[in-house]
Every structure is written in C-alpha cells, then in structure tokens.
Amino acid sequence: MTLSTRFRNMTRSLLCFLLITVSLSGFAAAEPSDREIKNTIIAYNKALIEAAKDPTFLQNFDDAKKFDPFAEKDVAQKLYIWIKSWHENNLYMDAELLKISFRKQQIEGDKASVATDEIWKYSYFRHIDINKTVEAWQPVKVYYKIEYRLVRKHGTWKIAKIKVLSEKEEKI
C-alpha cells in the first residue's frame, strides 16, 4: 500500500468519524426531550391501565394524585371521573397497550404535539366476590390514532390535552 493510498484511507476514515460524531451529537442534543415526552405518554397509559382495573382506586384520597406526574389537572380530573363512574357501577377495565408507534412529534419551546398509532386490547369485568370476577363484555381490540398535546412546566412534560383522531374496534 502506498503512502498516498494510506493517507486517502485515513482521511476518509477521519471524515466518516467526524460526520458520525457531529450527527450523533446533534441527535443526542435533541433526544432527551423526545424521550421524556414518549416516557410521559407511556407512563400515563400504564397508570391508566392500573387504575382502571384496581377496585380500590380512588377509595383513598391520595389516589387522586396518581396522574399528577403525567397530566395537567383538567386531563387528570376527566380521567378520575371516567374511572370512578365505571367503578361505581362495578365495572373494571383490564386493558393492555399492545403497541404504540410515535408517528409525528413537534416540539416548540415548552409545548409539544405528538401523534400516535395505538393498539389496545380491552376486556371489562365485574367483581362478584373479593376473589371472583365475571366478564361484563366480550374482549375487543381497538386501533387508535391519537394526538397528545403536552406542556413543560418546571422541567417536566405533562399531557395537557388528548384528542382521539380515529378509533376502530374489532371483537376478539
């Protein structure tokens, strides 16, 4: 291998290394907010899943604060009312978020908009006894397109609005 060939190969390697380093540093700088927003949405949905099937949810005053880390007061309050109304009628939801795809995300300062495609599996049950439940409705799989609006306050992203853009249900 000649000296000029080695120099050319070394120059190419150095340029590739610099290009990758610059690309990754730009990606890493934008990544924390992106990741924090996604984590907020996923954590909110996990908390919803747990609360909707828990027969003791909202019997304790502190349960009303379960969604505070993920959602603004209006969003959390609507969810509390929705869950409480089901529970007062002895209906509980056993849900599973099968898939979530983040299609589009737009961050502008302390506001963000995120579009998702979500696939959920739901079954509803009633408590008959402390250790016995009965199915209330046939299980379904639901396909959603959802838009989440988030705001960042005190360094934390919270869901400020949720809009279901489309919903398609299929019986399982």
C-alpha positions, 0 to 999 in steps of 0.5 A: 500500500502506498503512502498516498493510498494510506493517507486517502484511507485515513482521511476518509476514515477521519471524515466518516468519524467526524460526520458520525460524531457531529450527527450523533451529537446533534441527535443526542442534543435533541433526544432527551426531550423526545424521550421524556415526552414518549416516557410521559405518554407511556407512563400515563397509559400504564397508570391508566391501565392500573387504575382502571382495573384496581377496585380500590382506586380512588377509595383513598384520597391520595389516589387522586394524585396518581396522574399528577406526574403525567397530566395537567389537572383538567386531563387528570380530573376527566380521567378520575371521573371516567374511572370512578363512574365505571367503578361505581357501577362495578365495572373494571377495565383490564386493558393492555397497550399492545403497541404504540408507534410515535408517528409525528412529534413537534416540539416548540419551546415548552409545548409539544404535539405528538401523534400516535398509532395505538393498539389496545386490547380491552376486556371489562369485568365485574367483581362478584366476590373479593376473589371472583370476577365475571366478564361484563363484555366480550374482549375487543381490540381497538386501533387508535390514532391519537394526538397528545398535546403536552406542556413543560412546566418546571422541567417536566412534560405533562399531557395537557390535552388528548384528542382521539383522531380515529378509533376502530374496534374489532371483537376478539 
